[in-house]
Amino acid sequence: MRLDAVTCLALLQLWTAQAAVIERQEMTLQALLIDPQGAVLQPLAAGLFPQVTDSPSATPSDPGASETPSSTSSGPCSSSASDPTNSPGDFQPTPAVTDISRTTSTTAAPQPTSTKLVFAHHIVGNTYNYTQSTWANDIKLASSKGIDAFALNIGVDSWEPGQVSNAYAAARSLNTPFKLFFSFDMTSFPCASANNAAILRQYIHNYTSHPNQLLYKSKVFVSTFAGQDCTFGARSVDQGWYNTVKSGMNTYFVPSFFVDPATFKSYSALDGAFGWNSGWPMGDYNITFDQDQSYISNLPNRSYMAAASPWFFTHYGPDTYNKNFIYRGDDWLLSQRWEALVANRSMVDFVEVNTWNDFGESHYVGPIEGIQPMSQAWVNGFDHTGWLDLISYYASAFKTGSYPKITRDRTFLWARLFPAAANATNDHVARPTNWQWTEDYLWAVVQLTAPANVTLACGPNSATASVPAGTTKLKLPLTANCTVSSTVARGTVRTTFAPPGMAFNTAPVTYNFNAFVAASA
């Protein structure tokens, strides 16, 4: 999403949101396990982490099953607010985790990696001061983490063609298999007349033969952000897009149109579709595969591109872009989403990570580079590259059908650093809409080469779990001013990870719902 379109997208997302509240399971320690070879293990022993008591009405549910809202409303803003309070409570048994295989492993037979591709959405509009060297650094980093291509989100800014040229030149200079393709931002480009099609066609024509242009089925891969209302002067949206990206061109067109998926069958121009909003839950419930399924069922013999995203928070006041809300990033959103994609990989052709560098919406996973869209207040000091190795882990499983072997102990931690219900002392922008959808937890993913005791700690809350080899999800309630740490103990050897700056503060100055992310070496 680009700067001059933020409000447009916010409205699109809010209009399509489902505001029904799904009761969530509150567990003392919820652990979904994968062994190094991808086999399903049993839930961890009970009674290890303090129970959270901020949702007395919550009831256990199957975390692997689809959740259907009990009602609908005009959008997420209509959800009523409540004031959650978190307390450690007493040690309680952990409810059983059923149907665990649906979110933690895959039995699909391994396939060549070329049959599945992983992209990252790269907003060119945030690269004004990039050099070819900056692009090269991004490409090398992304490629090293299992990302196959950047989707270059481009718009009408006069300087963007120069940055597109830099990106392609950087990829060529690296002699890399890494690819690039266009994701035309149709909240930026005009698209009412036939003349508006010329610039899009020129972009495609200029890079069709470039060695780093992504080809799929020997066709130039093309995508969009929005564009569902574009006619380019034709009688219909479908005809307009056909004239623009298909006529006289050998393209594979997979746009992100914000429409009812049931209408996809009426589009002859589409070779597939991208479910942009599939990367986040649209209400106060866990991520599911439901939206993906609605796309897939309406794309027979066409491709489906799913989204994967770790977070969403934007905090612009009425004096700027006037968008101030969150989507629910709780319950290890990044891991849960990827596990669903791995489990359903036979139905998903591509995954696009949203995003590499959308700082304004806090779902960036790349370095904080380029020109920020007035988001410094909630982005600076909140590096997200710690998520990249998790993405690499899941991307490998998505491509091959098998989770990679864990070769060293790793701990991945992330959290919002103040209570969701806290009142900021000096912020001219209000608490974000949907703030009550998130809870005060430290989220952890631990990867172990062998069994160990793992301790999560922050001030008065500290608990230890006996964790087997493999990948395990843990969480710890955050209730008081404290600094976060984790410890892996195996015999007499103890390794503590205490990320600098990861401190929970119960009296925030501003409403920064961005995630603080840290990964051990």
C-alpha positions as CSV (number, residue, x, y, z in Angstrom):
1,M,0.0,0.0,0.0
2,R,1.3,3.4,-0.9
3,L,1.0,6.8,0.8
4,D,-1.8,8.3,-1.3
5,A,-3.9,5.2,-1.0
6,V,-3.8,4.3,2.6
7,T,-7.3,5.6,3.4
8,C,-8.7,3.8,0.3
9,L,-7.3,0.5,1.5
10,A,-8.4,1.0,5.0
11,L,-12.0,1.5,3.9
12,L,-11.8,-1.6,1.6
13,Q,-10.5,-3.7,4.5
14,L,-13.0,-2.4,7.0
15,W,-15.9,-2.9,4.6
16,T,-15.0,-6.5,4.2
17,A,-14.2,-7.2,7.8
18,Q,-16.3,-9.5,9.9
19,A,-16.8,-8.0,13.4
20,A,-18.2,-11.1,15.1
21,V,-16.2,-12.1,18.2
22,I,-15.2,-15.7,18.2
23,E,-14.5,-17.1,21.7
24,R,-10.9,-18.0,22.0
25,Q,-9.3,-20.7,23.9
26,E,-7.3,-19.5,26.9
27,M,-4.5,-21.9,27.7
28,T,-2.0,-22.0,30.6
29,L,0.6,-23.1,28.0
30,Q,-0.4,-23.7,24.5
31,A,2.3,-25.6,22.6
32,L,2.0,-26.8,19.0
33,L,4.9,-29.1,18.2
34,I,6.8,-30.1,15.1
35,D,9.8,-32.4,15.3
36,P,12.8,-31.8,13.0
37,Q,11.3,-34.2,10.4
38,G,7.8,-32.8,10.5
39,A,6.2,-35.6,12.5
40,V,3.3,-34.7,14.8
41,L,4.0,-34.8,18.5
42,Q,1.8,-34.6,21.6
43,P,0.9,-31.4,23.5
44,L,3.3,-30.5,26.3
45,A,2.6,-31.4,29.9
46,A,0.1,-29.3,31.7
47,G,0.4,-26.8,34.5
48,L,3.5,-25.0,33.5
49,F,2.6,-21.4,32.7
50,P,0.2,-19.1,34.7
51,Q,-3.3,-19.0,33.4
52,V,-4.6,-15.7,32.0
53,T,-7.9,-14.6,33.5
54,D,-8.8,-11.6,31.3
55,S,-11.5,-13.4,29.3
56,P,-13.8,-15.2,31.7
57,S,-16.2,-16.1,28.9
58,A,-13.7,-17.8,26.7
59,T,-14.2,-21.5,26.1
60,P,-11.9,-24.2,24.6
61,S,-12.2,-24.7,20.9
62,D,-10.4,-26.7,18.3
63,P,-7.5,-24.5,17.1
64,G,-7.1,-26.4,13.9
65,A,-10.8,-26.1,12.9
66,S,-12.3,-23.2,10.9
67,E,-14.0,-20.6,13.0
68,T,-17.2,-19.1,11.6
69,P,-18.4,-15.7,13.0
70,S,-21.8,-16.0,14.7
71,S,-22.9,-12.7,13.3
72,T,-21.8,-10.0,11.0
73,S,-21.8,-6.2,11.1
74,S,-20.7,-3.2,9.0
75,G,-17.0,-3.6,9.9
76,P,-14.5,-4.1,12.6
77,C,-15.0,-0.7,14.0
78,S,-18.4,-1.7,15.2
79,S,-17.0,-4.2,17.7
80,S,-17.7,-3.1,21.2
81,A,-14.7,-2.2,23.4
82,S,-13.8,-3.7,26.7
83,D,-11.0,-3.1,29.1
84,P,-8.9,-6.3,29.4
85,T,-6.8,-6.8,32.6
86,N,-4.1,-9.4,32.7
87,S,-3.1,-11.2,35.9
88,P,-1.0,-14.3,36.4
89,G,-3.7,-16.3,38.2
90,D,-3.1,-19.8,39.4
91,F,-1.3,-22.7,37.7
92,Q,-3.9,-24.7,35.9
93,P,-3.9,-27.7,33.6
94,T,-3.6,-27.0,29.9
95,P,-6.6,-28.0,27.8
96,A,-5.9,-30.6,25.2
97,V,-4.9,-29.4,21.8
98,T,-6.9,-31.5,19.3
99,D,-6.4,-32.0,15.5
100,I,-2.9,-30.6,16.0
101,S,-1.7,-31.9,12.6
102,R,-3.8,-29.4,10.7
103,T,-1.6,-26.5,11.8
104,T,1.8,-28.0,12.6
105,S,2.8,-30.5,9.9
106,T,2.2,-31.7,6.4
107,T,2.1,-35.2,5.0
108,A,2.3,-34.0,1.4
109,A,4.9,-35.8,-0.6
110,P,8.0,-33.6,-1.3
111,Q,7.9,-31.8,-4.7
112,P,10.5,-29.8,-6.5
113,T,10.8,-26.4,-5.1
114,S,10.1,-24.8,-8.5
115,T,6.5,-25.9,-8.2
116,K,5.9,-23.6,-5.2
117,L,7.1,-20.0,-5.0
118,V,7.3,-17.4,-2.2
119,F,7.3,-13.7,-2.9
120,A,7.6,-10.5,-0.8
121,H,5.6,-7.4,-1.5
122,H,8.1,-4.5,-1.9
123,I,6.7,-1.0,-2.0
124,V,8.8,1.0,-4.5
125,G,7.1,4.2,-3.1
126,N,9.2,3.8,0.0
127,T,12.5,3.6,-1.9
128,Y,13.1,7.2,-2.9
129,N,16.6,7.3,-1.6
130,Y,17.6,3.7,-2.6
131,T,20.7,3.1,-4.7
132,Q,21.4,0.0,-6.8
133,S,23.5,-1.2,-3.8
134,T,20.5,-0.9,-1.5
135,W,18.4,-3.0,-3.8
136,A,21.2,-5.5,-4.1
137,N,21.3,-5.8,-0.3
138,D,17.5,-6.3,-0.1
139,I,17.7,-9.0,-2.9
140,K,20.6,-10.9,-1.2
141,L,18.8,-10.9,2.2
142,A,15.5,-11.9,0.8
143,S,17.0,-14.6,-1.4
144,S,18.9,-16.0,1.6
145,K,15.6,-16.4,3.5
146,G,13.8,-18.5,0.9
147,I,12.1,-15.7,-0.9
148,D,12.1,-16.2,-4.7
149,A,11.0,-12.8,-5.9
150,F,9.9,-9.2,-5.0
151,A,6.5,-8.1,-6.1
152,L,7.3,-4.5,-7.0
153,N,4.4,-2.3,-5.9
154,I,4.6,0.7,-8.2
155,G,2.5,3.8,-8.7
156,V,2.5,7.1,-10.5
157,D,5.5,8.9,-8.8
158,S,7.7,10.3,-11.5
159,W,10.9,8.9,-9.8
160,E,9.6,5.3,-9.5
161,P,10.7,4.1,-13.0
162,G,14.3,4.9,-12.0
163,Q,14.0,2.8,-8.9
164,V,12.5,0.0,-10.9
165,S,15.5,0.2,-13.2
166,N,17.8,0.1,-10.2
167,A,16.1,-3.0,-8.8
168,Y,16.4,-5.0,-12.1
169,A,20.0,-3.8,-12.5
170,A,20.8,-5.0,-9.0
171,A,19.3,-8.4,-9.6
172,R,21.3,-8.7,-12.9
173,S,24.5,-7.6,-11.3
174,L,24.2,-10.3,-8.6
175,N,23.9,-13.0,-11.2
176,T,21.1,-14.4,-9.0
177,P,18.1,-16.6,-9.8
178,F,16.1,-14.1,-7.7
179,K,13.2,-12.6,-9.7
180,L,11.1,-9.4,-9.9
181,F,7.6,-8.7,-11.1
182,F,5.2,-5.8,-11.2
183,S,2.3,-5.4,-8.7
184,F,0.6,-2.3,-10.2
185,D,-0.9,-0.2,-7.4
186,M,-4.3,0.7,-8.8
187,T,-5.1,3.0,-5.9
188,S,-2.3,5.2,-7.4
189,F,-2.6,4.7,-11.2
190,P,-5.6,6.2,-13.0
191,C,-7.5,3.6,-15.0
192,A,-10.7,5.1,-16.4
193,S,-9.5,5.7,-20.0
194,A,-7.7,3.7,-22.6
195,N,-4.8,6.1,-22.4
196,N,-4.2,5.1,-18.8
197,A,-3.2,1.6,-20.0
198,A,-0.2,2.8,-21.8
199,I,2.1,3.1,-18.8
200,L,1.3,-0.3,-17.5
201,R,1.9,-1.9,-20.9
202,Q,5.2,0.0,-21.2
203,Y,6.4,-1.3,-17.8
204,I,5.6,-4.9,-18.9
205,H,7.2,-4.4,-22.4
206,N,10.4,-2.9,-21.0
207,Y,11.2,-5.8,-18.7
208,T,9.7,-8.8,-20.5
209,S,13.0,-10.1,-21.7
210,H,15.0,-9.2,-18.6
211,P,16.8,-12.3,-17.1
212,N,15.4,-11.5,-13.7
213,Q,11.8,-11.0,-14.8
214,L,9.6,-13.7,-13.1
215,L,8.1,-16.0,-15.7
216,Y,5.5,-18.6,-14.8
217,K,4.5,-21.2,-17.4
218,S,6.8,-19.2,-19.7
219,K,4.7,-16.1,-19.3
220,V,5.5,-12.7,-17.7
221,F,4.0,-12.7,-14.2
222,V,1.9,-9.6,-13.4
223,S,-0.1,-8.7,-10.3
224,T,-1.9,-5.7,-8.8
225,F,-3.0,-4.1,-5.6
226,A,-6.7,-3.4,-6.2
227,G,-8.0,-2.5,-9.7
228,Q,-11.4,-4.2,-9.4
229,D,-13.0,-1.0,-10.7
230,C,-10.7,-0.3,-13.6
231,T,-12.1,-0.3,-17.1
232,F,-9.4,1.5,-19.1
233,G,-12.2,2.9,-21.3
234,A,-13.7,-0.5,-22.1
235,R,-17.2,-1.7,-21.5
236,S,-16.3,-3.9,-18.5
237,V,-13.5,-4.3,-16.0
238,D,-12.7,-7.7,-17.4
239,Q,-12.3,-6.3,-21.0
240,G,-10.4,-3.4,-19.7
241,W,-7.8,-5.6,-18.0
242,Y,-7.7,-8.0,-20.9
243,N,-6.9,-5.1,-23.3
244,T,-4.2,-3.7,-20.8
245,V,-2.2,-6.8,-19.7
246,K,-3.2,-9.6,-22.0
247,S,-3.8,-8.4,-25.6
248,G,-0.7,-8.8,-27.6
249,M,1.3,-9.8,-24.5
250,N,2.3,-13.2,-23.1
251,T,1.4,-12.6,-19.4
252,Y,0.3,-14.5,-16.4
253,F,-2.1,-12.2,-14.6
254,V,-2.8,-12.8,-10.8
255,P,-4.3,-9.6,-9.4
256,S,-5.5,-8.7,-6.0
257,F,-9.1,-7.6,-6.6
258,F,-11.3,-6.8,-3.6
259,V,-14.4,-8.5,-4.9
260,D,-16.6,-11.4,-4.1
261,P,-14.6,-14.5,-5.1
262,A,-17.7,-15.9,-6.7
263,T,-17.2,-13.3,-9.5
264,F,-13.8,-14.6,-10.5
265,K,-15.4,-17.1,-13.0
266,S,-16.6,-14.1,-15.1
267,Y,-13.1,-12.7,-15.6
268,S,-11.4,-14.0,-18.7
269,A,-8.3,-11.9,-18.1
270,L,-7.4,-13.6,-14.9
271,D,-5.0,-16.5,-14.7
272,G,-5.4,-16.5,-10.9
273,A,-6.1,-14.3,-8.0
274,F,-4.2,-13.0,-4.9
275,G,-6.1,-13.0,-1.6
276,W,-4.5,-9.9,-0.1
277,N,-6.6,-10.0,3.1
278,S,-6.0,-13.7,3.7
279,G,-2.9,-12.8,5.7
280,W,-4.8,-11.4,8.7
281,P,-7.9,-12.3,10.6
282,M,-10.6,-9.8,9.8
283,G,-12.1,-9.8,13.3
284,D,-11.4,-10.8,16.9
285,Y,-10.6,-14.4,16.2
286,N,-7.7,-16.6,15.1
287,I,-6.5,-16.8,11.5
288,T,-8.3,-19.5,9.4
289,F,-8.1,-20.9,5.9
290,D,-11.7,-20.0,5.2
291,Q,-11.0,-17.0,2.9
292,D,-8.4,-19.0,1.0
293,Q,-10.9,-21.7,0.5
294,S,-13.4,-19.3,-0.9
295,Y,-10.9,-18.1,-3.4
296,I,-9.7,-21.6,-4.4
297,S,-13.2,-22.9,-4.9
298,N,-13.9,-20.1,-7.4
299,L,-10.6,-20.5,-9.3
300,P,-10.9,-23.9,-11.0
301,N,-7.9,-24.6,-13.2
302,R,-6.4,-21.2,-12.2
303,S,-3.7,-20.2,-9.7
304,Y,-4.2,-19.0,-6.1
305,M,-1.7,-16.8,-4.4
306,A,-2.1,-16.6,-0.6
307,A,-0.9,-13.8,1.7
308,A,1.2,-14.3,4.9
309,S,1.8,-11.5,7.3
310,P,3.0,-11.2,10.8
311,W,1.3,-8.0,12.1
312,F,-0.9,-5.0,11.3
313,F,-0.9,-1.6,13.1
314,T,-1.2,1.8,11.6
315,H,-1.5,5.1,13.6
316,Y,-2.2,8.1,11.4
317,G,-4.4,10.9,12.8
318,P,-7.0,13.0,11.0
319,D,-4.2,15.5,10.2
320,T,-2.5,13.0,7.9
321,Y,-3.9,9.8,6.4
322,N,-6.6,9.3,9.0
323,K,-6.2,5.6,9.5
324,N,-5.7,4.3,13.0
325,F,-6.4,0.6,13.6
326,I,-5.0,-2.9,14.1
327,Y,-5.7,-6.3,12.9
328,R,-5.3,-9.2,15.4
329,G,-1.7,-10.4,15.4
330,D,-2.1,-12.6,18.5
331,D,-1.5,-16.4,18.8
332,W,1.7,-16.5,16.8
333,L,-0.1,-15.1,13.7
334,L,3.0,-15.6,11.4
335,S,3.5,-19.2,12.5
336,Q,-0.2,-20.1,12.5
337,R,-0.7,-18.7,9.0
338,W,2.3,-20.5,7.5
339,E,1.4,-23.8,9.1
340,A,-2.0,-23.6,7.5
341,L,-0.4,-22.8,4.2
342,V,2.0,-25.8,4.5
343,A,-0.9,-28.1,5.5
344,N,-2.9,-26.9,2.5
345,R,0.0,-26.5,0.1
346,S,-1.6,-28.7,-2.6
347,M,-4.2,-25.9,-3.1
348,V,-1.8,-22.9,-3.0
349,D,0.6,-22.1,-5.8
350,F,2.2,-19.0,-4.4
351,V,2.6,-17.2,-1.1
352,E,3.3,-13.5,-0.9
353,V,4.7,-12.1,2.3
354,N,2.9,-8.8,3.2
355,T,5.3,-7.0,3.3
356,W,9.0,-6.4,2.9
357,N,8.8,-2.6,3.7
358,D,5.3,-1.3,4.5
359,F,6.3,0.6,7.5
360,G,3.1,2.6,7.8
361,E,1.2,-0.6,8.5
362,S,3.9,-2.3,10.7
363,H,4.0,-5.5,8.7
364,Y,7.5,-5.0,7.3
365,V,9.9,-7.9,7.6
366,G,12.9,-6.3,5.8
367,P,15.3,-3.8,7.2
368,I,14.2,-0.3,8.0
369,E,15.5,1.4,4.9
370,G,14.4,4.1,2.5
371,I,11.9,6.8,3.2
372,Q,9.2,6.2,5.8
373,P,5.7,7.4,5.2
374,M,5.6,9.5,8.4
375,S,5.7,6.3,10.5
376,Q,8.9,6.9,12.4
377,A,7.0,7.3,15.7
378,W,6.0,3.6,15.8
379,V,8.7,2.1,13.5
380,N,12.1,3.4,14.6
381,G,13.6,1.0,17.1
382,F,11.3,-1.8,16.1
383,D,13.3,-4.0,13.8
384,H,11.4,-6.9,12.3
385,T,14.1,-8.8,10.6
386,G,14.1,-11.4,13.4
387,W,11.0,-12.8,11.7
388,L,12.9,-13.6,8.5
389,D,14.5,-16.9,9.7
390,L,11.0,-18.1,10.7
391,I,9.8,-17.2,7.3
392,S,12.7,-19.1,5.8
393,Y,11.8,-22.2,7.9
394,Y,8.2,-22.2,6.8
395,A,8.9,-21.3,3.2
396,S,11.1,-24.4,2.9
397,A,8.3,-26.5,4.2
398,F,5.8,-24.9,1.8
399,K,8.0,-25.5,-1.2
400,T,9.2,-29.1,-0.4
401,G,6.5,-30.6,1.7
402,S,8.8,-31.3,4.6
403,Y,9.9,-29.1,7.5
404,P,13.6,-28.6,7.6
405,K,15.8,-30.1,10.3
406,I,16.6,-27.9,13.2
407,T,20.3,-27.6,13.3
408,R,20.7,-25.1,16.2
409,D,18.7,-23.9,19.1
410,R,16.8,-20.7,18.3
411,T,14.4,-18.5,20.2
412,F,12.0,-16.0,18.4
413,L,10.2,-13.5,20.6
414,W,7.8,-10.8,19.9
415,A,5.3,-8.6,21.8
416,R,3.5,-5.3,22.1
417,L,5.4,-3.4,24.8
418,F,2.5,-2.0,26.8
419,P,-1.0,-3.0,27.9
420,A,-3.6,-2.7,25.2
421,A,-5.9,-1.0,27.6
422,A,-3.4,1.5,28.9
423,N,-4.0,5.2,28.5
424,A,-1.1,7.0,26.7
425,T,0.0,10.1,28.4
426,N,1.0,12.2,25.3
427,D,-0.4,11.1,22.0
428,H,-2.5,13.4,19.9
429,V,-3.9,10.3,18.0
430,A,-6.4,8.1,19.8
431,R,-6.0,4.5,20.8
432,P,-6.3,2.5,17.6
433,T,-9.6,1.0,16.6
434,N,-9.9,-2.7,17.4
435,W,-7.4,-2.4,20.2
436,Q,-9.5,-4.7,22.3
437,W,-8.8,-7.5,19.8
438,T,-5.3,-8.0,21.2
439,E,-4.1,-9.4,24.5
440,D,-1.0,-8.8,26.6
441,Y,1.3,-11.7,25.9
442,L,4.9,-12.4,25.0
443,W,4.8,-14.7,22.0
444,A,7.6,-17.2,21.6
445,V,8.6,-19.8,19.0
446,V,11.4,-22.0,20.2
447,Q,13.4,-24.4,18.0
448,L,15.5,-27.0,19.7
449,T,17.9,-29.7,18.5
450,A,17.3,-31.8,21.6
451,P,14.9,-31.6,24.6
452,A,15.5,-28.9,27.1
453,N,13.8,-26.8,29.7
454,V,12.7,-23.4,28.4
455,T,12.0,-20.5,30.7
456,L,10.2,-17.3,29.7
457,A,10.4,-14.5,32.1
458,C,9.3,-10.9,32.5
459,G,9.2,-9.4,36.0
460,P,6.7,-11.3,38.3
461,N,5.8,-13.7,35.5
462,S,8.2,-16.6,35.0
463,A,7.6,-20.2,34.0
464,T,9.5,-23.1,32.8
465,A,8.4,-25.8,30.4
466,S,10.0,-29.1,29.4
467,V,10.2,-28.8,25.6
468,P,11.1,-31.6,23.2
469,A,13.2,-31.2,20.1
470,G,11.6,-29.4,17.2
471,T,9.5,-26.2,17.0
472,T,7.3,-25.2,19.9
473,K,5.1,-22.2,20.5
474,L,4.9,-20.7,24.0
475,K,3.3,-17.6,25.4
476,L,3.6,-15.7,28.7
477,P,1.3,-13.0,30.1
478,L,2.8,-9.6,30.5
479,T,1.3,-7.7,33.5
480,A,3.9,-5.4,35.0
481,N,6.9,-3.2,34.2
482,C,9.6,-5.8,33.3
483,T,12.3,-6.8,30.8
484,V,11.9,-9.9,28.7
485,S,14.2,-12.9,28.7
486,S,14.2,-16.6,27.7
487,T,16.5,-19.3,28.9
488,V,17.2,-22.7,27.3
489,A,18.7,-25.1,29.9
490,R,20.0,-28.6,29.0
491,G,21.8,-30.3,31.9
492,T,24.3,-27.8,33.4
493,V,24.4,-25.6,30.3
494,R,22.1,-22.6,30.4
495,T,21.8,-20.1,27.5
496,T,19.9,-16.9,28.3
497,F,18.5,-14.5,25.6
498,A,17.6,-11.0,26.9
499,P,17.0,-8.8,23.9
500,P,18.1,-5.2,24.5
501,G,15.2,-2.8,24.6
502,M,12.5,-5.5,25.0
503,A,10.8,-4.0,28.1
504,F,7.1,-4.0,29.0
505,N,5.9,-0.6,30.2
506,T,2.5,-0.2,31.9
507,A,2.5,3.6,31.5
508,P,3.2,4.4,27.8
509,V,3.6,7.9,26.4
510,T,2.2,7.0,23.0
511,Y,0.0,4.3,21.5
512,N,2.6,2.1,19.8
513,F,0.9,-1.2,19.0
514,N,3.9,-2.3,16.7
515,A,5.6,-5.5,17.6
516,F,9.0,-5.6,19.1
517,V,10.7,-8.6,17.5
518,A,13.9,-10.4,18.5
519,A,15.6,-13.6,17.5
520,S,18.5,-15.3,19.2
521,A,21.7,-15.8,17.3
